[in-house]
Amino acid sequence: MFLKIKTILVILLVDAGIIFAQQLPFSNQFLVNRHFLSPSCAGITGNLEAFLTYQKNTLHFPGGPEFKSLYASGPVLNNMSLGVSVSKSSVTIFNVFSAQGYYAYHLKMSEKQFLHFGLSFEYSENYLGTDKQNLSSQTDPYLLEYGYTLNAGFGLTYAYKTFQLGVVIPRMLGSFIRGQDRNPAPGSFDPKYSIPTLYRAYTSCLFNLTNSISLEPVIITELYNNDVAEPIWYNISALLRYKEITSLEFHYRQGEIMGFGLGFNPTKKILVHYSYDFSGSGIMKYSSGIQEISIGFLLGKSNKRNYQRSSFGAHPKQPYYDWIK
């Protein structure tokens, strides 16, 4: 019986390794928190902002993928910004904990053109276990195994008026997950696998339809340098805002997945954004889809020296590039 359980765990661990190695968790919350797209977006609004995000996949299936994150960023000196985030991804008993630091520099090329450079530095751990069980009670050697990695990312965003074009390498090193530094017990499984390099490109443009209503379409594509069946992935979104108080969003992504998002600002310093994904095919056809929510906080006063319109505060009557100082 124990051998059978061990065999199942090994198979699951290999499968989870493939899942984690292929794709970073994607978040629809990039529409209110652009750091999910690129490290070059750290502090890009000129404000000190913080976000709590929670994502739950396949609610009807126990052990479905979960993603939790805490992020904060803001300007520090002249045109430089810093950011920090911690996150955790879970699939059944397979977990990834990650801590990242971000640095961004915002270069003004002309009155209406900007270049945003960004770097990210990451430490992550992969381990087996459950939040409902103390480590001391997890005596199975498989549950005590973990792997770790150090990685770095790079992002570059070009902006002309309200048009943006960005390229990102979130996993620039293509690191190898290393096992823990000890002699493994006889017969134990050391969780080692390589992480493929990921390339991302995105573009967006903000249109002021009226003094109160704006529309922003966003296109994202990702490419993996490994031998997966579909190495290219894409997402198309459109965000409609009304006075930066409420928002409505629709999106479609590869895999016949579609969804919508709703957002509102109860105050000028707090925002809430919810998104829901569903599909008529695959496992999502039989589950409750993907649900995600973010709560954002504006810390301190709003800074009008913005390179990108913030999701906090009122809708300006003039384009944001006219009020950059």
C-alpha positions in Angstrom: 0.0 0.0 0.0 2.8 2.4 1.0 4.7 1.6 -2.3 1.5 2.4 -4.3 1.1 5.7 -2.5 4.8 6.5 -3.2 4.4 5.7 -6.9 1.4 7.9 -7.2 3.2 10.8 -5.4 6.2 10.5 -7.7 3.9 10.6 -10.8 2.0 13.6 -9.4 5.3 15.4 -8.5 6.6 15.0 -12.0 3.3 16.2 -13.5 3.3 19.2 -11.1 6.8 19.9 -12.0 5.8 20.1 -15.6 2.9 22.4 -14.7 5.0 24.8 -12.7 7.9 24.7 -15.2 5.7 25.6 -18.2 3.8 28.7 -17.2 3.7 31.4 -14.5 0.3 31.9 -13.0 -1.5 34.4 -15.2 -3.5 37.2 -13.5 -6.3 39.3 -15.0 -5.5 41.8 -12.3 -2.8 43.3 -14.5 -5.5 45.7 -15.6 -5.3 47.5 -12.3 -1.8 46.4 -11.2 0.6 46.4 -14.2 3.4 44.7 -12.3 1.9 41.4 -13.3 3.0 42.3 -16.9 6.5 43.7 -16.4 9.0 44.8 -13.8 9.3 48.0 -15.8 5.8 48.9 -14.4 7.0 49.2 -10.8 6.0 52.6 -9.6 4.9 53.7 -13.1 1.9 55.5 -11.7 4.1 57.7 -9.5 2.1 56.6 -6.4 2.9 54.3 -3.5 0.4 51.5 -4.1 -0.2 48.0 -2.6 -2.3 45.1 -3.8 -3.6 41.9 -2.3 -4.6 39.3 -4.9 -6.3 35.9 -4.6 -7.0 33.5 -7.4 -8.9 30.2 -7.2 -9.3 27.7 -10.1 -11.9 24.9 -10.4 -13.8 25.6 -7.2 -15.8 22.4 -7.6 -12.6 20.3 -7.4 -10.8 19.9 -4.1 -7.1 20.9 -4.4 -7.6 23.1 -7.5 -4.9 25.6 -8.3 -4.7 28.6 -6.0 -2.6 31.8 -6.3 -2.0 34.4 -3.5 0.1 37.5 -3.7 1.0 40.8 -2.0 2.7 43.5 -3.9 3.8 47.1 -3.2 5.7 49.7 -5.3 6.4 53.4 -5.5 8.9 56.0 -6.5 12.1 56.4 -4.5 14.4 59.0 -6.2 14.0 61.1 -9.3 12.8 58.8 -12.0 13.5 55.5 -10.2 11.0 53.2 -8.5 11.2 50.1 -6.3 8.8 47.3 -5.7 8.5 44.1 -3.7 6.1 41.1 -3.8 5.6 37.7 -2.1 3.3 35.0 -3.6 2.3 31.4 -3.2 1.0 29.0 -5.9 -0.6 25.7 -4.9 -1.9 22.7 -6.7 -3.2 20.0 -4.3 -0.1 19.4 -2.1 2.4 21.0 -4.6 3.4 24.5 -3.6 5.6 27.3 -4.9 6.6 30.2 -2.6 8.2 33.2 -4.3 9.7 36.5 -3.1 10.6 39.2 -5.7 12.2 42.6 -5.7 11.8 45.1 -8.5 13.7 48.1 -9.8 12.5 50.4 -12.6 13.8 53.6 -14.3 11.5 55.9 -16.2 13.3 57.8 -19.0 11.6 60.8 -20.6 12.7 60.9 -24.3 10.4 63.8 -25.3 7.2 65.5 -24.1 5.2 62.5 -25.2 7.7 59.6 -25.4 9.0 57.5 -22.6 11.1 54.4 -22.0 10.6 52.3 -18.9 13.3 49.9 -17.9 12.8 47.2 -15.2 14.6 44.4 -13.4 13.3 41.7 -11.1 15.1 39.4 -8.7 13.4 36.3 -7.4 13.9 33.6 -4.9 11.4 30.7 -5.0 10.9 27.4 -3.2 9.0 24.3 -4.4 7.8 21.9 -1.7 5.2 19.3 -0.9 2.7 19.7 2.0 -0.6 21.2 3.1 -1.4 24.3 5.0 -3.7 22.3 7.3 -0.8 20.1 8.6 2.2 21.1 10.7 5.6 20.3 9.2 6.4 18.1 12.3 3.4 15.9 11.6 4.4 15.3 7.9 6.7 12.3 8.5 6.6 11.0 4.9 10.0 11.8 3.3 8.2 12.9 0.2 6.5 15.7 2.0 9.8 16.9 3.4 11.4 17.4 0.0 11.7 20.8 -1.6 13.6 22.6 -4.3 14.7 26.2 -4.7 15.9 28.6 -7.4 17.2 32.1 -7.9 16.1 33.9 -11.0 16.0 37.4 -12.6 13.7 39.1 -15.1 13.9 42.1 -17.5 11.3 44.4 -18.9 11.2 47.3 -21.3 8.2 49.4 -22.1 8.0 52.1 -24.8 5.2 54.7 -24.5 4.0 57.3 -26.9 1.1 59.3 -25.6 -1.3 56.6 -24.4 0.1 53.9 -26.6 2.4 51.3 -25.0 4.5 48.4 -26.3 6.5 46.2 -24.0 8.8 43.2 -24.1 9.5 41.1 -21.0 11.7 38.1 -20.0 10.2 37.1 -16.6 12.5 34.1 -16.3 15.7 35.5 -17.9 18.0 32.8 -16.5 16.0 29.8 -17.3 17.1 28.4 -14.0 17.3 24.8 -12.8 15.3 23.9 -9.7 17.8 22.6 -7.2 17.1 20.1 -4.4 17.8 20.8 -0.8 21.5 20.7 0.3 21.6 17.4 2.1 22.0 13.7 1.4 18.6 12.4 0.4 17.2 9.4 2.3 17.4 6.1 0.4 14.6 5.8 -2.1 13.5 9.5 -1.7 12.7 11.7 -4.7 14.7 14.8 -5.3 12.5 17.5 -7.0 14.8 18.7 -9.7 13.7 20.1 -13.1 14.6 22.9 -15.4 12.6 26.1 -15.8 12.2 27.1 -19.5 12.8 30.7 -20.4 9.6 32.7 -21.0 9.3 35.6 -23.4 6.3 38.0 -23.3 5.2 40.9 -25.4 2.2 43.2 -24.9 0.7 46.3 -26.3 -2.1 48.6 -25.2 -3.7 52.0 -26.1 -5.9 54.2 -23.9 -8.7 56.0 -25.7 -10.6 58.8 -24.0 -14.1 58.4 -25.5 -15.5 61.3 -23.4 -14.4 63.2 -20.4 -15.8 60.5 -18.2 -15.4 57.3 -20.2 -12.2 55.6 -21.5 -11.5 52.4 -23.4 -8.2 50.4 -23.2 -7.6 47.3 -25.3 -4.6 45.1 -24.3 -3.0 42.2 -26.2 -0.5 39.9 -24.5 1.5 37.0 -26.1 3.9 34.6 -24.5 6.5 32.2 -25.9 8.2 29.3 -24.2 11.5 27.9 -25.4 10.6 24.3 -24.6 9.0 21.4 -26.5 5.4 21.9 -25.3 2.5 21.2 -27.7 1.5 24.9 -27.8 4.5 27.1 -26.9 2.7 30.3 -27.9 -0.1 31.7 -25.7 -2.2 34.9 -26.0 -4.7 37.0 -24.2 -6.9 39.8 -25.5 -8.7 42.2 -23.1 -10.7 45.4 -23.3 -11.2 47.6 -20.2 -14.0 50.2 -20.1 -13.7 52.8 -17.3 -16.2 55.3 -16.1 -14.6 58.3 -14.2 -12.0 55.8 -12.7 -14.8 54.9 -10.2 -16.2 51.8 -11.9 -14.8 49.5 -14.7 -16.0 46.7 -16.9 -13.7 44.3 -18.7 -14.0 41.5 -21.2 -11.2 39.1 -22.3 -10.5 36.0 -24.4 -7.5 33.8 -24.3 -6.0 30.7 -25.9 -7.9 27.5 -25.1 -11.4 29.0 -25.8 -11.4 30.7 -22.4 -13.3 33.9 -22.0 -14.4 36.0 -19.1 -15.2 39.4 -17.6 -14.1 41.7 -14.8 -15.8 44.2 -12.6 -14.2 46.9 -10.6 -15.1 49.8 -8.4 -13.4 52.4 -6.1 -15.3 52.8 -2.8 -12.9 55.6 -2.0 -10.1 57.5 -3.7 -7.6 55.3 -1.9 -9.2 51.8 -2.2 -10.2 49.8 -5.2 -11.7 46.3 -5.7 -11.4 44.3 -8.9 -13.0 40.9 -9.5 -12.7 38.7 -12.6 -14.2 35.4 -13.7 -13.1 33.0 -16.5 -15.1 30.2 -18.0 -15.0 27.9 -21.0 -17.2 25.4 -22.8 -14.4 22.9 -23.3 -11.8 21.1 -21.2 -11.8 20.8 -17.5 -13.3 24.3 -17.1 -16.5 23.1 -18.8 -17.2 21.0 -15.7 -15.9 23.3 -13.0 -16.8 26.7 -11.7 -14.0 28.3 -13.8 -11.4 30.7 -12.4 -12.3 33.5 -10.0 -9.9 36.2 -8.9 -10.1 39.3 -6.8 -7.7 42.1 -5.9 -7.9 44.8 -3.3 -5.7 47.9 -3.9 -4.6 50.6 -1.5 -3.2 54.0 -2.3 -0.7 54.8 0.5 -0.2 58.5 1.1 -1.2 61.2 -1.3 -1.7 60.8 -5.0 1.3 62.0 -7.0 0.5 63.8 -10.2 3.9 63.0 -11.7 2.5 59.9 -13.3 3.8 58.1 -16.4 0.7 56.0 -16.6 -2.8 56.8 -15.4 -3.4 55.3 -11.9 -6.5 53.2 -11.1 -7.0 55.4 -8.1 -8.6 58.9 -8.1 -10.7 60.8 -10.5 -10.6 60.7 -14.3 -8.6 63.6 -15.6 -10.0 65.8 -18.3 -6.8 65.9 -20.2 -4.5 63.0 -21.3 -2.1 61.9 -18.7 1.0 62.7 -20.8 0.0 66.4 -20.6 0.3 66.4 -16.8 3.6 64.7 -16.5 6.2 67.2 -15.1 
